[in-house]
């Protein structure tokens, strides 16, 4: 099974862009076997699906985003580094959360496995 | 899209059974058999414990079971153990390649 690890700044200023990277090990990000998602969790609150990306070795792929975040989110993939990334623009304190990168098997409507999560705080 | 609705707190004694509900709409829980449940211990990432309403992944105890009626899904934990004390989240496919989560339920084993 693949393993995922998030990385990126733990502090972002309001109005700036939050950028995180997820490194995938134990399998190719472009195998076509998985969708790659970002999910976040504000402290003491529930989970929120942000979006996902799918890519294959042929270069075909697609992205899907949470409608409530779509205008501010971009998810991309770097197959040479076996990584996928999240960019969330115009952040506010409400975007402070633990961000998880997560895999879901192609044609499987659940999320597994998960990265350990990384806390991102939006503050000046 | 609105988050799915779960009770904030549930409690039970060791050996008892508890049920956590997850209410949605005909556009999500009621419209698809794609409800999953996750267990989260403090400071840890969520762990998948049920998928497709009733299916248990390999390695998950058979004390965990799921069901769905209309727009409400349920997670039942039988024979409560102290290690079951955790937060539990439901998730449903919401159509158009989107997913919704519940607000979470904190289970206390008294």
Contacts between the chains, C-beta under 8 A, distances in Angstrom:
chain1	res1	chain2	res2	distance
A	39	B	101	7.8
A	45	B	103	6.9
A	45	B	104	7.4
A	46	B	3	6.1
A	46	B	89	6.4
A	46	B	101	5.5
A	46	B	102	6.1
A	46	B	103	3.9
A	46	B	104	4.7
A	47	B	38	7.7
A	47	B	46	6.9
A	47	B	89	5.5
A	47	B	91	7.4
A	47	B	101	4.0
A	47	B	104	7.4
A	48	B	3	7.8
A	48	B	101	6.4
A	49	B	91	7.8
A	49	B	98	7.1
A	49	B	99	4.2
A	49	B	100	7.2
A	49	B	101	6.5
A	52	B	97	7.8
A	64	B	96	8.0
A	64	B	97	3.9
A	64	B	98	6.7
A	66	B	1	7.7
A	66	B	98	6.3
A	67	B	1	6.3
A	67	B	98	6.8
A	68	B	1	6.9
A	100	B	45	6.0
A	100	B	46	7.6
A	108	B	51	7.3
A	109	B	32	7.6
A	109	B	34	3.8
A	109	B	36	7.2
A	109	B	51	7.4
A	109	B	52	7.1
A	109	B	93	5.0
A	109	B	99	7.9
A	110	B	34	7.6
A	110	B	36	3.9
A	110	B	48	5.9
A	110	B	51	4.0
A	110	B	52	7.3
A	110	B	91	7.2
A	111	B	36	7.0
A	111	B	38	7.6
A	111	B	46	7.8
A	111	B	48	6.7
A	111	B	91	7.0
A	111	B	99	7.9
A	112	B	47	8.0
A	112	B	48	4.1
A	112	B	51	7.9
A	112	B	57	7.0
A	114	B	45	4.2
A	114	B	46	5.9
A	114	B	47	7.6
A	115	B	45	6.7
A	116	B	45	5.6
A	117	B	45	5.4
